[in-house]
């Protein structure tokens, strides 16, 4: 059944196909030549607070801090453009939401680059250099958001987008934590596996830039380690694997202690990273968290052309010059090639 939504000024849009859904909202395509989508939130915890949240975000589109974030092409943020409501009929209440740009016009889901299987299907030309570029773009975007006074709070692959050049976009802006005048709009959401340790549990701490920085490191690790979550692994002490968050809280992480977890032989080699990035991961998960700007700067250094080399056997195998031979060929010998090509050859050069 088609749904019609209306803005406060009376403009109407027809919503067509259902594109996806999350923990709070449902996203629909919009019948409009401008490539728009609409997010509807059927049951927010506080309806009036949610309406104010969206209205303030729409108003902030005109503020200098947000104008800078929205500049450039393609746009990096699916920012709310106008609040909308709908009445489904039959005496039901209206559902609140907003209209935004359709990120599918310029991007693919972030998981298409993180997941080896999806990467082979949808981004077959992607290399480790693409992953480095996406990691830097994500770090820079997060640093700019923090500088503008925004905290993402629920940073996760499902909210992220990427293109063939490694440029990154971000959606679900309505869940962010921000201030407008004296009013604080708190971050509401968190996702298992993508939550800083201090926020895990029934009474977790509110999000801040530091908790965002922790999850940024998780996402960068997945990008550079071909989808491997840093807290993946069976406990090396023989205990039961319970969850990513349990491993996190117990300090089980190969980037911090290689003896703490057992991983499949097909996992990317632990030593494929440049030494400086490996050190940053150790800090992020076991000590002082590097800020997003520091990640961006170090990733820019790591992905410079003179810091990368191409495998003599497989042209999609790109790796750091700090490593004397190809880590992806090493991985392929163990049964999993993260960056195979049509002419893929097995074995290290």
Phi and psi in degrees as a GROMACS rama.xvg file:
@    title "Ramachandran Plot"
@    xaxis  label "Phi"
@    yaxis  label "Psi"
@TYPE xy
-70.0573  146.558  UNK-2
-117.99  138.578  UNK-3
-112.325  132.3  UNK-4
-117.621  157.201  UNK-5
-136.724  141.467  UNK-6
-86.7059  173.457  UNK-7
-63.4559  -23.6657  UNK-8
-92.8353  5.31796  UNK-9
92.4092  1.38323  UNK-10
-74.9607  136.387  UNK-11
-113.361  146.356  UNK-12
-129.42  148.876  UNK-13
-100.135  123.624  UNK-14
-90.9631  135.113  UNK-15
-108.86  -107.181  UNK-16
-74.2757  148.215  UNK-17
-81.6666  122.006  UNK-18
-90.0517  -42.8886  UNK-19
-174.495  176.529  UNK-20
-149.402  157.446  UNK-21
-129.889  -158.191  UNK-22
-69.6077  -24.2658  UNK-23
-120.561  -37.564  UNK-24
-125.157  170.365  UNK-25
-125.099  135.153  UNK-26
-107.917  132.634  UNK-27
-122.93  150.495  UNK-28
-71.9053  151.271  UNK-29
-115.468  135.528  UNK-30
-77.2304  86.4629  UNK-31
-156.659  137.614  UNK-32
-69.0683  -7.63415  UNK-33
-91.6462  14.2972  UNK-34
55.5849  68.563  UNK-35
-115.695  157.367  UNK-36
-132.672  165.564  UNK-37
-128.636  139.449  UNK-38
-109.291  126.204  UNK-39
-112.778  138.727  UNK-40
-118.164  96.7679  UNK-41
-63.3151  -34.8214  UNK-42
-142.395  68.2587  UNK-43
-68.5506  153.361  UNK-44
-57.701  -36.1593  UNK-45
-137.425  104.649  UNK-46
-61.6971  -44.5965  UNK-47
-65.9925  -39.5931  UNK-48
-64.3156  -37.8627  UNK-49
-66.8793  -40.6868  UNK-50
-61.0666  -43.1165  UNK-51
-63.5458  -40.6416  UNK-52
-57.0142  -50.6566  UNK-53
-65.8126  -42.5162  UNK-54
-60.4846  -40.5021  UNK-55
-68.7041  -39.3445  UNK-56
-63.6186  -40.1574  UNK-57
-62.4435  -42.9067  UNK-58
-65.1696  -35.6913  UNK-59
-71.3828  -10.2802  UNK-60
-55.7417  -26.8278  UNK-61
-92.7055  -5.00892  UNK-62
-79.1585  146.898  UNK-63
-53.7421  -40.9182  UNK-64
-61.9501  -37.1797  UNK-65
-82.6466  -35.8803  UNK-66
-57.2733  -40.2695  UNK-67
-64.3874  -40.6276  UNK-68
-66.5605  -31.5973  UNK-69
-91.3242  -2.13259  UNK-70
-74.1696  161.759  UNK-71
91.2014  166.551  UNK-72
-138.481  133.796  UNK-73
-72.9542  156.513  UNK-74
-60.974  141.539  UNK-75
-93.8912  -8.183  UNK-76
-132.934  132.892  UNK-77
-85.2261  69.7249  UNK-78
-77.1238  139.83  UNK-79
-57.5526  128.296  UNK-80
-95.4763  -39.7436  UNK-81
-156.67  136.719  UNK-82
-71.4706  146.627  UNK-83
-137.179  160.321  UNK-84
-136.848  157.064  UNK-85
-138.256  148.788  UNK-86
-116.253  120.846  UNK-87
-83.5458  -9.09607  UNK-88
94.0222  172.33  UNK-89
69.1291  22.4508  UNK-90
81.4497  4.81201  UNK-91
-74.9262  158.142  UNK-92
-73.9631  158.372  UNK-93
-69.084  153.605  UNK-94
-109.574  132.433  UNK-95
-91.792  155.235  UNK-96
-179.852  -156.845  UNK-97
-158.17  161.662  UNK-98
-101.279  141.26  UNK-99
-147.1  172.151  UNK-100
-66.6695  145.933  UNK-101
-84.7513  108.265  UNK-102
-66.9437  -18.2474  UNK-103
-66.5656  -17.3021  UNK-104
-65.1887  -34.669  UNK-105
-117.965  -14.5752  UNK-106
-129.604  169.223  UNK-107
-116.94  160.619  UNK-108
-55.4037  141.232  UNK-109
-55.8859  -33.9251  UNK-110
-63.4942  -19.6176  UNK-111
-66.7236  -23.494  UNK-112
-96.0873  -31.8391  UNK-113
-76.2765  -43.0462  UNK-114
-81.5048  125.12  UNK-115
-57.3895  -41.8991  UNK-116
-66.515  -45.3982  UNK-117
-67.3719  -35.6919  UNK-118
-63.3536  -42.7531  UNK-119
-63.1051  -34.1081  UNK-120
-80.8127  -40.7891  UNK-121
-109.949  -24.4853  UNK-122
-131.237  61.8381  UNK-123
-64.8784  -18.695  UNK-124
-92.3223  0.282062  UNK-125
-69.568  143.001  UNK-126
-127.115  -177.379  UNK-127
-62.8755  -27.4686  UNK-128
-64.2971  -36.8917  UNK-129
-63.2306  -42.3148  UNK-130
-63.1162  -41.3927  UNK-131
-61.8576  -42.5091  UNK-132
-62.6895  -43.3396  UNK-133
-65.1049  -39.5369  UNK-134
-62.7097  -43.9881  UNK-135
-64.2907  -43.5285  UNK-136
-62.0791  -41.1703  UNK-137
-65.4383  -43.4195  UNK-138
-62.4465  -42.9022  UNK-139
-65.7265  -41.8955  UNK-140
-62.3437  -44.4109  UNK-141
-64.8157  -39.9131  UNK-142
-61.4648  -41.0689  UNK-143
-66.8122  -38.6891  UNK-144
-62.7411  -44.074  UNK-145
-62.7715  -40.6054  UNK-146
-63.881  -28.3665  UNK-147
-85.1225  -0.818742  UNK-148
91.972  13.0492  UNK-149
-103.56  143.743  UNK-150
-121.727  126.357  UNK-151
-70.515  -48.6134  UNK-152
81.4931  -46.7282  UNK-153
-122.307  58.4241  UNK-154
-76.5863  122.606  UNK-155
-162.856  162.057  UNK-156
-56.4869  -35.7319  UNK-157
-63.8228  -21.2386  UNK-158
-97.1318  3.03967  UNK-159
-114.692  153.973  UNK-160
-133.539  154.788  UNK-161
-147.46  151.573  UNK-162
-116.03  -177.929  UNK-163
-66.2301  -20.0535  UNK-164
-93.011  -0.479589  UNK-165
87.8403  10.9699  UNK-166
-74.8198  150.15  UNK-167
-125.743  141.219  UNK-168
-124.45  162.861  UNK-169
-137.777  135.008  UNK-170
-117.361  -171.528  UNK-171
59.0206  44.4478  UNK-172
-62.868  -28.0531  UNK-173
-69.1659  -8.5503  UNK-174
-95.7127  -2.48341  UNK-175
-68.616  163.245  UNK-176
-100.255  131.483  UNK-177
-159.786  170.169  UNK-178
-117.594  152.94  UNK-179
-139.991  105.714  UNK-180
65.6383  -124.252  UNK-181
-95.7162  -4.82142  UNK-182
-89.5335  131.895  UNK-183
-102.901  129.207  UNK-184
-105.588  102.147  UNK-185
-72.081  152.27  UNK-186
-67.9692  136.653  UNK-187
-109.457  -24.2698  UNK-188
-112.875  156.64  UNK-189
-155.108  153.016  UNK-190
-128.664  130.432  UNK-191
-54.0271  136.549  UNK-192
87.6389  -14.6299  UNK-193
-134.466  46.4383  UNK-194
-135.818  133.125  UNK-195
-64.4261  150.822  UNK-196
-57.0169  -36.4913  UNK-197
-69.7403  -12.455  UNK-198
-100.678  -3.60953  UNK-199
-82.7539  139.659  UNK-200
116.2  170.503  UNK-201
-60.0902  -35.786  UNK-202
-121.028  72.7441  UNK-203
-80.7214  157.074  UNK-204
-67.4319  153.704  UNK-205
-67.2868  156.807  UNK-206
-70.042  152.348  UNK-207
-149.611  -177.146  UNK-208
-62.9838  -32.1383  UNK-209
-66.7529  -41.1866  UNK-210
-67.0354  -35.718  UNK-211
-61.3686  -42.5306  UNK-212
-62.6148  -35.2794  UNK-213
-63.0865  -48.1685  UNK-214
-68.6493  -33.0999  UNK-215
-55.3358  -44.9641  UNK-216
-62.7206  -37.2636  UNK-217
-60.7115  -46.6996  UNK-218
-67.7065  -39.0909  UNK-219
-64.5469  -39.9101  UNK-220
-59.6827  -44.1912  UNK-221
-63.8583  -39.3754  UNK-222
-63.2954  -47.2186  UNK-223
-81.9603  -20.6595  UNK-224
-107.375  28.8676  UNK-225
53.7731  48.0882  UNK-226
91.4962  -9.5627  UNK-227
-69.5474  118.321  UNK-228
-71.4197  137.598  UNK-229
-63.4586  -20.0596  UNK-230
-107.806  19.773  UNK-231
-74.6323  148.367  UNK-232
135.271  148.717  UNK-233
-81.8281  136.227  UNK-234
-53.0462  128.209  UNK-235
-70.4453  -16.4859  UNK-236
-82.6478  3.73535  UNK-237
90.5057  -1.37535  UNK-238
-71.8397  171.484  UNK-239
-78.2126  142.275  UNK-240
-78.4784  125.939  UNK-241
-106.855  -48.4059  UNK-242
-172.711  166.811  UNK-243
-60.2072  -42.0885  UNK-244
-66.1041  -35.6183  UNK-245
-64.6517  -44.6948  UNK-246
-58.805  -40.556  UNK-247
-60.9195  -50.4702  UNK-248
-67.0937  -26.0823  UNK-249
-92.8108  1.97824  UNK-250
74.1137  23.8976  UNK-251
-88.7565  104.99  UNK-252
-159.154  121.973  UNK-253
-63.0697  -30.7233  UNK-254
-66.6685  -21.383  UNK-255
-102.542  -44.768  UNK-256
-142.854  105.726  UNK-257
-63.3352  -20.2857  UNK-258
-89.6989  0.667389  UNK-259
-84.4524  -22.1506  UNK-260
-136.961  158.506  UNK-261
-112.255  125.228  UNK-262
-115.009  158.924  UNK-263
-60.9269  150.534  UNK-264
-60.8396  -24.0388  UNK-265
-80.6253  -4.03289  UNK-266
-63.1497  148.117  UNK-267
-56.6248  145.326  UNK-268
-57.9474  141.722  UNK-269
-65.1877  -24.9881  UNK-270
-99.9233  22.7165  UNK-271
-78.0101  -14.7461  UNK-272
-83.665  148.614  UNK-273
-58.0066  148.712  UNK-274
-57.0484  -38.6001  UNK-275
-66.4876  -40.6965  UNK-276
-68.8651  -38.9786  UNK-277
-59.849  -38.4902  UNK-278
-66.0337  -39.078  UNK-279
-64.6044  -38.4788  UNK-280
-63.7821  -40.3444  UNK-281
-60.3152  -41.1186  UNK-282
-66.5183  -42.7568  UNK-283
-63.65  -38.5306  UNK-284
-103.063  -10.1286  UNK-285
-133.139  3.36326  UNK-286
-160.252  -134.127  UNK-287
-75.9505  128.828  UNK-288
-78.09  125.291  UNK-289
-65.8407  141.475  UNK-290
-73.3544  160.417  UNK-291
-58.4867  -37.4822  UNK-292
-64.4753  -38.0768  UNK-293
-65.5041  -43.0688  UNK-294
-57.0587  -45.616  UNK-295
-60.695  -43.248  UNK-296
-65.6059  -44.9615  UNK-297
-70.0537  -34.8688  UNK-298
-68.4537  -35.1549  UNK-299
-62.4549  -39.0527  UNK-300
-66.4102  -45.2993  UNK-301
-65.2664  -30.0452  UNK-302
-98.5322  5.05159  UNK-303
-59.4093  144.761  UNK-304
-54.7672  -38.09  UNK-305
-74.6364  -8.05269  UNK-306
-99.9044  1.39697  UNK-307
-121.511  154.847  UNK-308
-137.874  159.309  UNK-309
-112.605  135.078  UNK-310
-60.3406  140.85  UNK-311
-73.5027  -17.5565  UNK-312
-97.209  -41.7879  UNK-313
-132.402  115.143  UNK-314
-67.2591  -19.3107  UNK-315
-84.4796  -2.01548  UNK-316
-90.3806  96.4999  UNK-317
-108.473  137.993  UNK-318
-154.257  170.057  UNK-319
-70.4308  146.938  UNK-320
-69.5854  -12.4575  UNK-321
-71.5078  -14.6292  UNK-322
-102.375  131.72  UNK-323
-74.6315  -18.6162  UNK-324
-145.286  172.356  UNK-325
-74.1009  119.831  UNK-326
-72.0376  -26.3068  UNK-327
-75.2738  -32.0148  UNK-328
-67.1102  -37.9875  UNK-329
-58.0363  -45.5739  UNK-330
-63.9513  -42.3973  UNK-331
-60.6065  -37.178  UNK-332
-62.9287  -24.0825  UNK-333
-94.8949  8.50366  UNK-334
108.038  3.58686  UNK-335
-146.36  116.351  UNK-336
-105.329  109.795  UNK-337
-69.4106  -26.1345  UNK-338
-130.348  64.8064  UNK-339
-77.9637  154.654  UNK-340
-123.653  174.897  UNK-341
-60.6009  -30.6199  UNK-342
-104.683  27.7737  UNK-343
-56.7621  129.973  UNK-344
-114.219  138.444  UNK-345
-89.0511  141.859  UNK-346
113.162  147.548  UNK-347
-76.8032  147.692  UNK-348
